[in-house]
């Protein structure tokens, strides 16, 4: 999440090469959120973001994040961020920030029954965060897992929001694939399932602060698959069942030719 300033409201970041080559969408969303947060007074807390993945990122190039200060209000601030590389824009994101205010705090969403993360085996494809899938009886179109950042995040709430954004692009695809291949073991890709996937658009609503180094439960359900796009919607809970965030994503799933 370390970004270098390259002029007014412009920041530059880098990313590692991931197992499939290129960049990971969650990284670009998290860095875009970090860039937007850099232009907002700390009293404002991000409450939502909406992003479109435009092109695949190149890990061999730096990423330029250009922030537009759409509105500065007394209660809300709005930012727009475009992430660019030499090929052009690779991500377009809008984010809204609010000053916390005293009001009713009510919760309807409830987490599914799940054993503690310590009782489950890990299935991680990279070392930045840990993931442990929860076995579920009705697995068609659903993916449930405990996740947490392995790297130390820090003390700022904004950094933990960025860390959640980083992890938020991981599980939605598993729910879509589980709808098409309910017999597939969660978290595994192999030649028996010759499909290619990519994130198309992404949204997060941050309801309550999260500690990204603590285990949190993500429960995703695919609500349908059409024109190669699967809609995946998930809820994020802490270990006490507190609803922390809601995530939605359209996942592009195409058969390899």
N, C-alpha and C positions, 0 to 999 in steps of 0.2 A: 504493500500500500504506500510505499515511499514514492512520491511524485516530485519531480523537479519543476520549478516555476520557469516558464519560457515566455515571459511577458504578461500583460494584464489578462487575468482570468484564463490563462493558457498553461497547461501542465503536460509533462511528458513522463511516461512510465514504460516499463519493459515487462516481459513475461517469459517464463521458461518454455521449453519444448515439452509438450505433453505426449503421452504414449501414442496417440493417433496422428501426431504431427500438428503443426499449427497451434493456435491458442485455445484456451478453455473460456467459454462464454461467461461463466460466473466470474472469472478474473476481470474481464473487461467491464462487466456491470459494476463490480465492486470498486474498480479504479475510477470509473465514471462517477460513482456516488461519492468517492473520496474527493474528486476534483470539485464537484458541486458543493460539498460540505466545506471545502476550503474558502468558499466565497460567501458563507452564511455566518451570521453572528452565532456564537456557541449557545445562546439561549434558545435557539430554534432546533427542534429535533425532527429528523426525517420521519414522515408518517406514510409516504407511499412513493413508489417509482414505477414507471412504465417504460419499457425498452424494446426496441426492434433490433434484431441481429441482421445486418445488411450483407456483409461479406465475411468470409473466413479470415481470421487474423493470421499474420505471419510472425512467428516467434523470433525471426532473425532481424526484425525491424522494431524500433521504438514506436510507441503509440502516442499520438498527440490528442489531448483532450481539450476541446474548446468549449468554455462555459458561457452561456448567455444569461444575464440576470433579467429574467422575464418580469418579475415583480418583487418588490420589497414592501411588505405590509406590516402592520403592527402585530398581527397574529400569525400570518402565513407569509412564507416566501416561496417563490417558484423559480426553478432553474431548468435550463435546457442544456444538454451536453451532447456534442458530436465527437466521437472517437474516430481519428483518421490515421491511415497509413498511406504509403505511396500509391496504392491502388485506388484510394478514395475513402469515403466514409465506410467504416465497418460496424458502427453502432450509433443509434440515435436514442437518447434517453431524456425523459422529463422526470423531475423529482420535486416533491412538495414538502415543505418543512413547516412545523407549527410550534409555537410556544406552549408548553404544557399549561393547562388550566384546570382549576378544580371543577369537577363534574362527576356525575354518576359513573361508576365503573362496574359493568355488568358483563357476564360471560354466559354464552349459550353452548358454544362448541365444547365437546368433551373428547379426551383422548381415547383411543381404543385400548383394550387390555393388552399389556405388553410386559414381558419379563424385564428385569433391570438390564441395562447395557452390559454389566459385568458378567452376566450369565450367557452371553451370546458370543459367537465367533465373529471376528472382523473380516471384512472384504473391502479393502481399500485399493484403488487403482493409482493413488499418489499419496505422498507423505504429508501434504499440507493439512489434511483433516482425516479423522477416523470415521468409519461407518460400520454399523452392525445391523443387519436386517432382522426384522421380527417375523418369525413364521406366522402365516395367517392361513386359516382354513379356506376362506373365500378369496383366492388370489387373483381372480379374473379382473384385470384392469385396476389392480391396487398394489401399492408398494408402501411398506411401513419400515422405518429404520431409525435407529438412534444415530445422531451425528454430533461431532464436536471438533473444534479446531485443535490440532496437535501443536502448532506453533503458538507461542505466547502472543496474545493479542494486545494487551496493554490495559490502561485504566479508563480511557475515554469512552463514553457510551457510543459516540459516533464511530469509533473503530470497531466496536462489536457489531454495530449495524452493518458496516462494510463486510465484516467477516461472515455474517449471515447471508448477505448478498452473494458472497463468494461460494458458499456451500449450496445456495438455493437452486443452482442450475444442474445439480447432480441427479436427484431422485425423480424429477418429472418424467424423464424418458423411460425409466423402469416401469412406471405405471402404464404408459402407452404400450410398451412392448408386452406387458403382462396381459393386456386386453387381446392382442393379436396372438400371442403364444402363452396361454395360461399354464402350460406344462413346463415352461422354461424355469430354471432355477434362478432366483433373483440375484442380480449383481454379476451375472456371467454372460459373456458374449463368446460365441464360437461359430464355426462354419456351418452348424446346423441351422442357424438363423441368419440367412444371407441378406440382411437389411442394413441400410445406411441411415443414420439419423443426424439431425441437426436441430438446434433451438431456433425458433422463428421469432417469437415475441414473448415477452416476460414481464410480469408485474409482481410487486411485493407490497403488502400493507403491513406496516410495523405497528402493532397494537400496543405492545409494552416492551420495556427494555429487555435485552437478552444479554446473557453472559456466554459468549461463544465458546469459551474453553470448558464450559459445563455441558454435559450430555443433554441434548434436547431431542424430542421425538417428532419426526416428520411423517405425516400420514397423507399419502397422495392417492387420488382416484382419477382414472381416465374416464371422462364423461362422453366420449365418442371419438370415432375415427372417420374422417371424411376428406376426400381430395388429398390423401396422403398426410393430412394434418390431424394429430391427436390432441385433444384438449385435456390437460392434466391440472387438477386443482388440489392443493394441499394445505393442511393446517400444521402449525408448529407449536409444540407444547414443551414446557419445562418438565423436570422430573416430578413436580408436584401437581401437574395437570393444568397449569396456568397457560392460557392461550396467548402466545407471544406474537404470532404473525400469521398471515395468510399469503400463499404464493399461487400464482396461476401461470401456466405456460402452454403455448402451442408448440408441439414437437413435430417436425417433419420426419416421416418414416417411409423410406422408399426401398423397394426391392432392388438389389444389385443386378446390374445387367452386364 
